[in-house]
Amino acid sequence: MGKSSLIKAMLNEYAGRELRLIEVDKRDLVYLPEIVDEVRETPQRFIVFCDDLSFESGDDSYKDLKSALEGSVELPPENVLIYATSNRRHLLPEQMSENRAMQRVANEIHPGEAADEKLSLSDRFGLWLSFYPITMQEYLNIVDGYFPDYRGDRAVLHEAARQFALARGVHSGRTAKQFRNSFALD
């Protein structure tokens, strides 16, 4: 739905104002403190970017990211922001069994520590942008954006785009781009 594209567009927009991007793979998050220390005193501003971030059950490497975001003794410098994209809202899988650890004390409910631990990572990100599924009309509007100079019948183009999306089981911005790439222009 354009999560990574949004980051790249922002970089292109603000590159002239000293914005830089450092892309970090999930397995390299352990080096985040060193990366931040390396750019701390530079005049540029940095986005440290981790694309498609999520963690599986039993993977505790998310703790390095938690510390880097706001859990360590030293706060991140003002010239560094950490951005992540994910298809998972809370970054870690949540199990129904974790809710069984809930306790009722008088009229208060205290969530189990396992659930708190998992939610505490996503809570450290100050800004969340959600990308919701688009309608078929929005998909066709995106297709039209990819074909601004198309001289044929728009209804025929739209039907071909609908069939393309139907064959893939999804209609999204990415599907529209794939349609454009595969469409034989007259």
PyMOL CGO cylinders between C-alpha atoms (Angstrom):
from pymol import cmd
from pymol.cgo import CYLINDER

trace = [
    CYLINDER, 0.00, 0.00, 0.00, 2.99, 2.33, -0.26, 0.3, 1, 1, 1, 1, 1, 1,
    CYLINDER, 2.99, 2.33, -0.26, 4.59, 2.29, 3.19, 0.3, 1, 1, 1, 1, 1, 1,
    CYLINDER, 4.59, 2.29, 3.19, 8.16, 2.14, 1.90, 0.3, 1, 1, 1, 1, 1, 1,
    CYLINDER, 8.16, 2.14, 1.90, 7.35, 4.45, -1.00, 0.3, 1, 1, 1, 1, 1, 1,
    CYLINDER, 7.35, 4.45, -1.00, 6.16, 7.07, 1.46, 0.3, 1, 1, 1, 1, 1, 1,
    CYLINDER, 6.16, 7.07, 1.46, 9.53, 6.97, 3.25, 0.3, 1, 1, 1, 1, 1, 1,
    CYLINDER, 9.53, 6.97, 3.25, 11.42, 7.25, -0.05, 0.3, 1, 1, 1, 1, 1, 1,
    CYLINDER, 11.42, 7.25, -0.05, 9.23, 10.14, -1.21, 0.3, 1, 1, 1, 1, 1, 1,
    CYLINDER, 9.23, 10.14, -1.21, 9.94, 12.00, 2.01, 0.3, 1, 1, 1, 1, 1, 1,
    CYLINDER, 9.94, 12.00, 2.01, 13.66, 11.44, 1.55, 0.3, 1, 1, 1, 1, 1, 1,
    CYLINDER, 13.66, 11.44, 1.55, 13.46, 12.82, -2.01, 0.3, 1, 1, 1, 1, 1, 1,
    CYLINDER, 13.46, 12.82, -2.01, 11.44, 15.83, -0.82, 0.3, 1, 1, 1, 1, 1, 1,
    CYLINDER, 11.44, 15.83, -0.82, 13.85, 16.79, 1.98, 0.3, 1, 1, 1, 1, 1, 1,
    CYLINDER, 13.85, 16.79, 1.98, 17.23, 15.62, 0.67, 0.3, 1, 1, 1, 1, 1, 1,
    CYLINDER, 17.23, 15.62, 0.67, 18.16, 19.23, -0.11, 0.3, 1, 1, 1, 1, 1, 1,
    CYLINDER, 18.16, 19.23, -0.11, 17.61, 20.09, 3.55, 0.3, 1, 1, 1, 1, 1, 1,
    CYLINDER, 17.61, 20.09, 3.55, 20.24, 17.62, 4.75, 0.3, 1, 1, 1, 1, 1, 1,
    CYLINDER, 20.24, 17.62, 4.75, 17.93, 14.66, 5.34, 0.3, 1, 1, 1, 1, 1, 1,
    CYLINDER, 17.93, 14.66, 5.34, 19.65, 11.31, 4.95, 0.3, 1, 1, 1, 1, 1, 1,
    CYLINDER, 19.65, 11.31, 4.95, 18.44, 7.74, 5.16, 0.3, 1, 1, 1, 1, 1, 1,
    CYLINDER, 18.44, 7.74, 5.16, 20.18, 4.80, 6.80, 0.3, 1, 1, 1, 1, 1, 1,
    CYLINDER, 20.18, 4.80, 6.80, 18.43, 1.52, 6.03, 0.3, 1, 1, 1, 1, 1, 1,
    CYLINDER, 18.43, 1.52, 6.03, 18.92, -1.17, 8.64, 0.3, 1, 1, 1, 1, 1, 1,
    CYLINDER, 18.92, -1.17, 8.64, 17.89, -4.79, 8.30, 0.3, 1, 1, 1, 1, 1, 1,
    CYLINDER, 17.89, -4.79, 8.30, 16.06, -6.32, 11.27, 0.3, 1, 1, 1, 1, 1, 1,
    CYLINDER, 16.06, -6.32, 11.27, 18.99, -8.59, 12.09, 0.3, 1, 1, 1, 1, 1, 1,
    CYLINDER, 18.99, -8.59, 12.09, 21.27, -5.52, 12.29, 0.3, 1, 1, 1, 1, 1, 1,
    CYLINDER, 21.27, -5.52, 12.29, 19.16, -3.70, 14.89, 0.3, 1, 1, 1, 1, 1, 1,
    CYLINDER, 19.16, -3.70, 14.89, 21.64, -4.90, 17.47, 0.3, 1, 1, 1, 1, 1, 1,
    CYLINDER, 21.64, -4.90, 17.47, 24.04, -2.30, 15.96, 0.3, 1, 1, 1, 1, 1, 1,
    CYLINDER, 24.04, -2.30, 15.96, 21.58, 0.57, 16.32, 0.3, 1, 1, 1, 1, 1, 1,
    CYLINDER, 21.58, 0.57, 16.32, 23.44, 2.24, 19.24, 0.3, 1, 1, 1, 1, 1, 1,
    CYLINDER, 23.44, 2.24, 19.24, 26.68, 2.27, 17.22, 0.3, 1, 1, 1, 1, 1, 1,
    CYLINDER, 26.68, 2.27, 17.22, 24.91, 3.64, 14.13, 0.3, 1, 1, 1, 1, 1, 1,
    CYLINDER, 24.91, 3.64, 14.13, 23.31, 6.43, 16.14, 0.3, 1, 1, 1, 1, 1, 1,
    CYLINDER, 23.31, 6.43, 16.14, 26.61, 7.28, 17.87, 0.3, 1, 1, 1, 1, 1, 1,
    CYLINDER, 26.61, 7.28, 17.87, 28.30, 7.51, 14.46, 0.3, 1, 1, 1, 1, 1, 1,
    CYLINDER, 28.30, 7.51, 14.46, 25.94, 10.24, 13.20, 0.3, 1, 1, 1, 1, 1, 1,
    CYLINDER, 25.94, 10.24, 13.20, 25.18, 11.98, 16.51, 0.3, 1, 1, 1, 1, 1, 1,
    CYLINDER, 25.18, 11.98, 16.51, 27.48, 14.97, 15.96, 0.3, 1, 1, 1, 1, 1, 1,
    CYLINDER, 27.48, 14.97, 15.96, 26.91, 15.47, 12.22, 0.3, 1, 1, 1, 1, 1, 1,
    CYLINDER, 26.91, 15.47, 12.22, 24.90, 18.42, 10.87, 0.3, 1, 1, 1, 1, 1, 1,
    CYLINDER, 24.90, 18.42, 10.87, 22.60, 16.22, 8.78, 0.3, 1, 1, 1, 1, 1, 1,
    CYLINDER, 22.60, 16.22, 8.78, 19.32, 14.76, 9.98, 0.3, 1, 1, 1, 1, 1, 1,
    CYLINDER, 19.32, 14.76, 9.98, 18.87, 11.01, 9.70, 0.3, 1, 1, 1, 1, 1, 1,
    CYLINDER, 18.87, 11.01, 9.70, 16.05, 8.57, 9.37, 0.3, 1, 1, 1, 1, 1, 1,
    CYLINDER, 16.05, 8.57, 9.37, 17.15, 5.13, 10.46, 0.3, 1, 1, 1, 1, 1, 1,
    CYLINDER, 17.15, 5.13, 10.46, 14.76, 2.96, 8.51, 0.3, 1, 1, 1, 1, 1, 1,
    CYLINDER, 14.76, 2.96, 8.51, 13.83, -0.69, 8.99, 0.3, 1, 1, 1, 1, 1, 1,
    CYLINDER, 13.83, -0.69, 8.99, 11.50, -1.96, 6.28, 0.3, 1, 1, 1, 1, 1, 1,
    CYLINDER, 11.50, -1.96, 6.28, 8.90, -4.67, 6.86, 0.3, 1, 1, 1, 1, 1, 1,
    CYLINDER, 8.90, -4.67, 6.86, 9.69, -5.08, 10.54, 0.3, 1, 1, 1, 1, 1, 1,
    CYLINDER, 9.69, -5.08, 10.54, 8.10, -7.89, 12.51, 0.3, 1, 1, 1, 1, 1, 1,
    CYLINDER, 8.10, -7.89, 12.51, 9.22, -10.53, 14.96, 0.3, 1, 1, 1, 1, 1, 1,
    CYLINDER, 9.22, -10.53, 14.96, 8.25, -14.17, 15.34, 0.3, 1, 1, 1, 1, 1, 1,
    CYLINDER, 8.25, -14.17, 15.34, 7.40, -15.99, 18.53, 0.3, 1, 1, 1, 1, 1, 1,
    CYLINDER, 7.40, -15.99, 18.53, 10.55, -16.68, 20.53, 0.3, 1, 1, 1, 1, 1, 1,
    CYLINDER, 10.55, -16.68, 20.53, 12.55, -13.95, 18.79, 0.3, 1, 1, 1, 1, 1, 1,
    CYLINDER, 12.55, -13.95, 18.79, 13.73, -11.55, 21.49, 0.3, 1, 1, 1, 1, 1, 1,
    CYLINDER, 13.73, -11.55, 21.49, 15.83, -9.31, 19.22, 0.3, 1, 1, 1, 1, 1, 1,
    CYLINDER, 15.83, -9.31, 19.22, 13.04, -6.72, 19.47, 0.3, 1, 1, 1, 1, 1, 1,
    CYLINDER, 13.04, -6.72, 19.47, 14.52, -5.74, 22.85, 0.3, 1, 1, 1, 1, 1, 1,
    CYLINDER, 14.52, -5.74, 22.85, 17.44, -4.02, 21.11, 0.3, 1, 1, 1, 1, 1, 1,
    CYLINDER, 17.44, -4.02, 21.11, 15.00, -1.83, 19.23, 0.3, 1, 1, 1, 1, 1, 1,
    CYLINDER, 15.00, -1.83, 19.23, 13.04, -1.05, 22.40, 0.3, 1, 1, 1, 1, 1, 1,
    CYLINDER, 13.04, -1.05, 22.40, 16.20, 0.17, 24.10, 0.3, 1, 1, 1, 1, 1, 1,
    CYLINDER, 16.20, 0.17, 24.10, 17.22, 2.25, 21.11, 0.3, 1, 1, 1, 1, 1, 1,
    CYLINDER, 17.22, 2.25, 21.11, 13.82, 3.93, 20.89, 0.3, 1, 1, 1, 1, 1, 1,
    CYLINDER, 13.82, 3.93, 20.89, 13.67, 5.14, 24.48, 0.3, 1, 1, 1, 1, 1, 1,
    CYLINDER, 13.67, 5.14, 24.48, 14.70, 2.50, 26.92, 0.3, 1, 1, 1, 1, 1, 1,
    CYLINDER, 14.70, 2.50, 26.92, 18.40, 3.13, 27.33, 0.3, 1, 1, 1, 1, 1, 1,
    CYLINDER, 18.40, 3.13, 27.33, 20.23, 5.56, 29.59, 0.3, 1, 1, 1, 1, 1, 1,
    CYLINDER, 20.23, 5.56, 29.59, 21.11, 7.81, 26.66, 0.3, 1, 1, 1, 1, 1, 1,
    CYLINDER, 21.11, 7.81, 26.66, 18.30, 9.32, 24.59, 0.3, 1, 1, 1, 1, 1, 1,
    CYLINDER, 18.30, 9.32, 24.59, 18.59, 9.27, 20.80, 0.3, 1, 1, 1, 1, 1, 1,
    CYLINDER, 18.59, 9.27, 20.80, 20.04, 12.52, 19.45, 0.3, 1, 1, 1, 1, 1, 1,
    CYLINDER, 20.04, 12.52, 19.45, 17.74, 15.15, 18.00, 0.3, 1, 1, 1, 1, 1, 1,
    CYLINDER, 17.74, 15.15, 18.00, 19.07, 14.58, 14.48, 0.3, 1, 1, 1, 1, 1, 1,
    CYLINDER, 19.07, 14.58, 14.48, 17.96, 10.92, 14.38, 0.3, 1, 1, 1, 1, 1, 1,
    CYLINDER, 17.96, 10.92, 14.38, 14.50, 9.41, 14.02, 0.3, 1, 1, 1, 1, 1, 1,
    CYLINDER, 14.50, 9.41, 14.02, 13.77, 5.71, 13.75, 0.3, 1, 1, 1, 1, 1, 1,
    CYLINDER, 13.77, 5.71, 13.75, 11.12, 4.68, 11.24, 0.3, 1, 1, 1, 1, 1, 1,
    CYLINDER, 11.12, 4.68, 11.24, 9.80, 1.20, 10.60, 0.3, 1, 1, 1, 1, 1, 1,
    CYLINDER, 9.80, 1.20, 10.60, 7.22, -0.22, 8.26, 0.3, 1, 1, 1, 1, 1, 1,
    CYLINDER, 7.22, -0.22, 8.26, 5.29, -3.34, 9.12, 0.3, 1, 1, 1, 1, 1, 1,
    CYLINDER, 5.29, -3.34, 9.12, 2.26, -5.31, 8.07, 0.3, 1, 1, 1, 1, 1, 1,
    CYLINDER, 2.26, -5.31, 8.07, 1.69, -6.23, 11.68, 0.3, 1, 1, 1, 1, 1, 1,
    CYLINDER, 1.69, -6.23, 11.68, 0.11, -3.68, 14.01, 0.3, 1, 1, 1, 1, 1, 1,
    CYLINDER, 0.11, -3.68, 14.01, 1.95, -4.72, 17.17, 0.3, 1, 1, 1, 1, 1, 1,
    CYLINDER, 1.95, -4.72, 17.17, 5.13, -6.09, 15.51, 0.3, 1, 1, 1, 1, 1, 1,
    CYLINDER, 5.13, -6.09, 15.51, 5.02, -9.29, 17.59, 0.3, 1, 1, 1, 1, 1, 1,
    CYLINDER, 5.02, -9.29, 17.59, 2.55, -12.16, 17.36, 0.3, 1, 1, 1, 1, 1, 1,
    CYLINDER, 2.55, -12.16, 17.36, -0.03, -12.18, 20.12, 0.3, 1, 1, 1, 1, 1, 1,
    CYLINDER, -0.03, -12.18, 20.12, -1.46, -15.42, 21.48, 0.3, 1, 1, 1, 1, 1, 1,
    CYLINDER, -1.46, -15.42, 21.48, -4.85, -15.94, 23.11, 0.3, 1, 1, 1, 1, 1, 1,
    CYLINDER, -4.85, -15.94, 23.11, -3.08, -17.83, 25.89, 0.3, 1, 1, 1, 1, 1, 1,
    CYLINDER, -3.08, -17.83, 25.89, -1.39, -14.58, 26.94, 0.3, 1, 1, 1, 1, 1, 1,
    CYLINDER, -1.39, -14.58, 26.94, -4.77, -13.17, 27.90, 0.3, 1, 1, 1, 1, 1, 1,
    CYLINDER, -4.77, -13.17, 27.90, -5.22, -16.00, 30.39, 0.3, 1, 1, 1, 1, 1, 1,
    CYLINDER, -5.22, -16.00, 30.39, -2.53, -14.35, 32.50, 0.3, 1, 1, 1, 1, 1, 1,
    CYLINDER, -2.53, -14.35, 32.50, -4.95, -11.48, 33.22, 0.3, 1, 1, 1, 1, 1, 1,
    CYLINDER, -4.95, -11.48, 33.22, -5.83, -11.06, 36.88, 0.3, 1, 1, 1, 1, 1, 1,
    CYLINDER, -5.83, -11.06, 36.88, -8.79, -9.35, 38.42, 0.3, 1, 1, 1, 1, 1, 1,
    CYLINDER, -8.79, -9.35, 38.42, -8.07, -7.39, 41.60, 0.3, 1, 1, 1, 1, 1, 1,
    CYLINDER, -8.07, -7.39, 41.60, -11.17, -5.68, 43.01, 0.3, 1, 1, 1, 1, 1, 1,
    CYLINDER, -11.17, -5.68, 43.01, -12.49, -3.77, 39.97, 0.3, 1, 1, 1, 1, 1, 1,
    CYLINDER, -12.49, -3.77, 39.97, -9.13, -3.43, 38.20, 0.3, 1, 1, 1, 1, 1, 1,
    CYLINDER, -9.13, -3.43, 38.20, -7.84, -5.62, 35.44, 0.3, 1, 1, 1, 1, 1, 1,
    CYLINDER, -7.84, -5.62, 35.44, -4.06, -6.00, 35.20, 0.3, 1, 1, 1, 1, 1, 1,
    CYLINDER, -4.06, -6.00, 35.20, -2.84, -7.32, 31.86, 0.3, 1, 1, 1, 1, 1, 1,
    CYLINDER, -2.84, -7.32, 31.86, -0.37, -10.16, 31.96, 0.3, 1, 1, 1, 1, 1, 1,
    CYLINDER, -0.37, -10.16, 31.96, 3.26, -9.21, 31.67, 0.3, 1, 1, 1, 1, 1, 1,
    CYLINDER, 3.26, -9.21, 31.67, 3.74, -11.15, 28.44, 0.3, 1, 1, 1, 1, 1, 1,
    CYLINDER, 3.74, -11.15, 28.44, 1.13, -9.04, 26.66, 0.3, 1, 1, 1, 1, 1, 1,
    CYLINDER, 1.13, -9.04, 26.66, 2.54, -5.82, 28.14, 0.3, 1, 1, 1, 1, 1, 1,
    CYLINDER, 2.54, -5.82, 28.14, 6.03, -6.75, 26.98, 0.3, 1, 1, 1, 1, 1, 1,
    CYLINDER, 6.03, -6.75, 26.98, 4.89, -7.29, 23.42, 0.3, 1, 1, 1, 1, 1, 1,
    CYLINDER, 4.89, -7.29, 23.42, 2.80, -4.12, 23.21, 0.3, 1, 1, 1, 1, 1, 1,
    CYLINDER, 2.80, -4.12, 23.21, 5.55, -1.98, 24.74, 0.3, 1, 1, 1, 1, 1, 1,
    CYLINDER, 5.55, -1.98, 24.74, 7.58, -2.09, 21.53, 0.3, 1, 1, 1, 1, 1, 1,
    CYLINDER, 7.58, -2.09, 21.53, 4.87, -0.69, 19.25, 0.3, 1, 1, 1, 1, 1, 1,
    CYLINDER, 4.87, -0.69, 19.25, 3.92, 1.85, 21.94, 0.3, 1, 1, 1, 1, 1, 1,
    CYLINDER, 3.92, 1.85, 21.94, 7.40, 3.40, 21.64, 0.3, 1, 1, 1, 1, 1, 1,
    CYLINDER, 7.40, 3.40, 21.64, 6.72, 4.59, 18.09, 0.3, 1, 1, 1, 1, 1, 1,
    CYLINDER, 6.72, 4.59, 18.09, 5.26, 8.07, 18.45, 0.3, 1, 1, 1, 1, 1, 1,
    CYLINDER, 5.26, 8.07, 18.45, 3.46, 8.22, 15.13, 0.3, 1, 1, 1, 1, 1, 1,
    CYLINDER, 3.46, 8.22, 15.13, 1.50, 5.48, 13.43, 0.3, 1, 1, 1, 1, 1, 1,
    CYLINDER, 1.50, 5.48, 13.43, 0.15, 5.72, 9.91, 0.3, 1, 1, 1, 1, 1, 1,
    CYLINDER, 0.15, 5.72, 9.91, -2.35, 3.08, 8.94, 0.3, 1, 1, 1, 1, 1, 1,
    CYLINDER, -2.35, 3.08, 8.94, -2.96, 1.99, 5.36, 0.3, 1, 1, 1, 1, 1, 1,
    CYLINDER, -2.96, 1.99, 5.36, -6.40, 0.54, 4.88, 0.3, 1, 1, 1, 1, 1, 1,
    CYLINDER, -6.40, 0.54, 4.88, -7.64, -1.51, 1.93, 0.3, 1, 1, 1, 1, 1, 1,
    CYLINDER, -7.64, -1.51, 1.93, -8.78, 0.59, -0.99, 0.3, 1, 1, 1, 1, 1, 1,
    CYLINDER, -8.78, 0.59, -0.99, -12.03, 0.37, -2.91, 0.3, 1, 1, 1, 1, 1, 1,
    CYLINDER, -12.03, 0.37, -2.91, -12.21, -0.80, -6.50, 0.3, 1, 1, 1, 1, 1, 1,
    CYLINDER, -12.21, -0.80, -6.50, -12.88, 2.79, -7.59, 0.3, 1, 1, 1, 1, 1, 1,
    CYLINDER, -12.88, 2.79, -7.59, -9.75, 3.98, -5.76, 0.3, 1, 1, 1, 1, 1, 1,
    CYLINDER, -9.75, 3.98, -5.76, -7.79, 1.19, -7.47, 0.3, 1, 1, 1, 1, 1, 1,
    CYLINDER, -7.79, 1.19, -7.47, -9.11, 2.33, -10.87, 0.3, 1, 1, 1, 1, 1, 1,
    CYLINDER, -9.11, 2.33, -10.87, -8.16, 5.93, -10.02, 0.3, 1, 1, 1, 1, 1, 1,
    CYLINDER, -8.16, 5.93, -10.02, -4.60, 4.72, -9.37, 0.3, 1, 1, 1, 1, 1, 1,
    CYLINDER, -4.60, 4.72, -9.37, -4.66, 2.83, -12.67, 0.3, 1, 1, 1, 1, 1, 1,
    CYLINDER, -4.66, 2.83, -12.67, -5.76, 6.06, -14.39, 0.3, 1, 1, 1, 1, 1, 1,
    CYLINDER, -5.76, 6.06, -14.39, -2.80, 7.82, -12.78, 0.3, 1, 1, 1, 1, 1, 1,
    CYLINDER, -2.80, 7.82, -12.78, -0.47, 5.28, -14.39, 0.3, 1, 1, 1, 1, 1, 1,
    CYLINDER, -0.47, 5.28, -14.39, -2.10, 5.86, -17.80, 0.3, 1, 1, 1, 1, 1, 1,
    CYLINDER, -2.10, 5.86, -17.80, -2.50, 9.64, -18.10, 0.3, 1, 1, 1, 1, 1, 1,
    CYLINDER, -2.50, 9.64, -18.10, -2.00, 9.65, -21.88, 0.3, 1, 1, 1, 1, 1, 1,
    CYLINDER, -2.00, 9.65, -21.88, -4.02, 6.53, -22.67, 0.3, 1, 1, 1, 1, 1, 1,
    CYLINDER, -4.02, 6.53, -22.67, -6.04, 7.25, -25.84, 0.3, 1, 1, 1, 1, 1, 1,
    CYLINDER, -6.04, 7.25, -25.84, -8.14, 4.09, -25.90, 0.3, 1, 1, 1, 1, 1, 1,
    CYLINDER, -8.14, 4.09, -25.90, -11.48, 3.43, -24.27, 0.3, 1, 1, 1, 1, 1, 1,
    CYLINDER, -11.48, 3.43, -24.27, -11.17, 3.92, -20.49, 0.3, 1, 1, 1, 1, 1, 1,
    CYLINDER, -11.17, 3.92, -20.49, -13.92, 1.36, -19.88, 0.3, 1, 1, 1, 1, 1, 1,
    CYLINDER, -13.92, 1.36, -19.88, -11.84, -1.27, -21.67, 0.3, 1, 1, 1, 1, 1, 1,
    CYLINDER, -11.84, -1.27, -21.67, -8.74, -0.27, -19.69, 0.3, 1, 1, 1, 1, 1, 1,
    CYLINDER, -8.74, -0.27, -19.69, -10.71, -0.44, -16.43, 0.3, 1, 1, 1, 1, 1, 1,
    CYLINDER, -10.71, -0.44, -16.43, -12.13, -3.85, -17.25, 0.3, 1, 1, 1, 1, 1, 1,
    CYLINDER, -12.13, -3.85, -17.25, -8.65, -5.16, -18.02, 0.3, 1, 1, 1, 1, 1, 1,
    CYLINDER, -8.65, -5.16, -18.02, -7.41, -3.70, -14.72, 0.3, 1, 1, 1, 1, 1, 1,
    CYLINDER, -7.41, -3.70, -14.72, -10.35, -5.31, -12.85, 0.3, 1, 1, 1, 1, 1, 1,
    CYLINDER, -10.35, -5.31, -12.85, -9.60, -8.69, -14.40, 0.3, 1, 1, 1, 1, 1, 1,
    CYLINDER, -9.60, -8.69, -14.40, -5.91, -8.30, -13.59, 0.3, 1, 1, 1, 1, 1, 1,
    CYLINDER, -5.91, -8.30, -13.59, -6.72, -7.58, -9.94, 0.3, 1, 1, 1, 1, 1, 1,
    CYLINDER, -6.72, -7.58, -9.94, -9.27, -10.37, -9.78, 0.3, 1, 1, 1, 1, 1, 1,
    CYLINDER, -9.27, -10.37, -9.78, -6.72, -12.90, -11.04, 0.3, 1, 1, 1, 1, 1, 1,
    CYLINDER, -6.72, -12.90, -11.04, -4.35, -11.86, -8.24, 0.3, 1, 1, 1, 1, 1, 1,
    CYLINDER, -4.35, -11.86, -8.24, -6.98, -11.65, -5.53, 0.3, 1, 1, 1, 1, 1, 1,
    CYLINDER, -6.98, -11.65, -5.53, -6.12, -8.09, -4.54, 0.3, 1, 1, 1, 1, 1, 1,
    CYLINDER, -6.12, -8.09, -4.54, -6.59, -4.55, -5.79, 0.3, 1, 1, 1, 1, 1, 1,
    CYLINDER, -6.59, -4.55, -5.79, -3.96, -2.20, -4.41, 0.3, 1, 1, 1, 1, 1, 1,
    CYLINDER, -3.96, -2.20, -4.41, -1.53, 0.46, -5.52, 0.3, 1, 1, 1, 1, 1, 1,
    CYLINDER, -1.53, 0.46, -5.52, 1.07, -2.25, -6.08, 0.3, 1, 1, 1, 1, 1, 1,
    CYLINDER, 1.07, -2.25, -6.08, -1.38, -4.25, -8.20, 0.3, 1, 1, 1, 1, 1, 1,
    CYLINDER, -1.38, -4.25, -8.20, -2.08, -1.13, -10.30, 0.3, 1, 1, 1, 1, 1, 1,
    CYLINDER, -2.08, -1.13, -10.30, 1.65, -0.68, -10.87, 0.3, 1, 1, 1, 1, 1, 1,
    CYLINDER, 1.65, -0.68, -10.87, 2.04, -4.34, -11.86, 0.3, 1, 1, 1, 1, 1, 1,
    CYLINDER, 2.04, -4.34, -11.86, -0.90, -3.93, -14.23, 0.3, 1, 1, 1, 1, 1, 1,
    CYLINDER, -0.90, -3.93, -14.23, 0.77, -0.93, -15.83, 0.3, 1, 1, 1, 1, 1, 1,
    CYLINDER, 0.77, -0.93, -15.83, 4.03, -2.85, -16.20, 0.3, 1, 1, 1, 1, 1, 1,
    CYLINDER, 4.03, -2.85, -16.20, 2.31, -5.79, -17.88, 0.3, 1, 1, 1, 1, 1, 1,
    CYLINDER, 2.31, -5.79, -17.88, -0.27, -3.93, -19.99, 0.3, 1, 1, 1, 1, 1, 1,
    CYLINDER, -0.27, -3.93, -19.99, 0.45, -3.94, -23.74, 0.3, 1, 1, 1, 1, 1, 1,
    CYLINDER, 0.45, -3.94, -23.74, -0.07, -0.38, -24.94, 0.3, 1, 1, 1, 1, 1, 1,
    CYLINDER, -0.07, -0.38, -24.94, -1.53, 0.14, -28.38, 0.3, 1, 1, 1, 1, 1, 1,
]
cmd.load_cgo(trace, "trace")
